[in-house]
Amino acid sequence: MNSDEFNKSIDEEEDFLKEEDLDKVYYGVPNPNFNFIQPNDEEIDMFDLEQAILDNWHIVDDLKLLSESILEKDLTKDQISNILIGLEELYKLKFEKTIAIFEALVSKGKI
């Protein structure tokens, strides 16, 4: 990739992140302004929390698949690192969603 191609990819990436989406970006700390649950959602119940908790357990399956792929496909360090970074970001979102559901249930007196 030459410098012109690199600069074009950077410009496209900047277009991808619009100003209104910046409040959703976080680095290791949940952003309290990014709500997964709508404040007026009356349909939230304990089953939603249970489902969110169960969804978080998928990390075990994802890590098992990664370890199998490392052994069977001889992944490079770069590939492994990219997969782990993706898993990290995905599970940050899942855990934030779980906490948001829990907090919504607490605020409504359902827990």
TABELNOR-V931762 format. One record per residue. N is the residue number from 1. NEAR is the number of other C-alpha atoms within 8 Angstrom. D_FIRST is the distance of its C-alpha to the first C-alpha in whole Angstrom. Layout:
BEGIN
n:near:d_first
N:NEAR:D_FIRST
N:NEAR:D_FIRST
END
This chain:
BEGIN
n:near:d_first
1:4:0
2:5:4
3:6:7
4:6:8
5:8:6
6:9:6
7:8:10
8:8:11
9:8:10
10:8:12
11:8:15
12:8:15
13:8:16
14:8:18
15:7:20
16:6:20
17:8:22
18:8:25
19:5:28
20:5:31
21:8:29
22:8:28
23:9:32
24:8:31
25:7:28
26:8:29
27:5:28
28:5:31
29:5:34
30:7:35
31:9:35
32:5:39
33:6:38
34:7:36
35:7:39
36:7:38
37:9:42
38:6:43
39:5:46
40:4:49
41:7:48
42:4:51
43:4:50
44:10:49
45:8:51
46:8:51
47:7:49
48:9:46
49:11:46
50:8:47
51:8:44
52:11:42
53:9:43
54:8:43
55:8:39
56:10:38
57:8:39
58:8:36
59:8:35
60:7:37
61:8:36
62:8:32
63:8:32
64:8:34
65:8:31
66:10:29
67:8:31
68:8:32
69:10:28
70:10:27
71:8:30
72:6:30
73:6:26
74:7:25
75:9:23
76:6:20
77:6:21
78:6:18
79:8:19
80:11:22
81:8:21
82:8:19
83:9:23
84:8:25
85:8:23
86:8:23
87:8:27
88:8:28
89:8:27
90:8:29
91:10:32
92:9:32
93:8:32
94:11:35
95:9:37
96:9:37
97:11:38
98:11:41
99:8:42
100:11:42
101:13:44
102:9:46
103:8:47
104:11:48
105:13:50
106:9:52
107:7:52
108:7:54
109:6:56
110:8:55
111:5:55
END
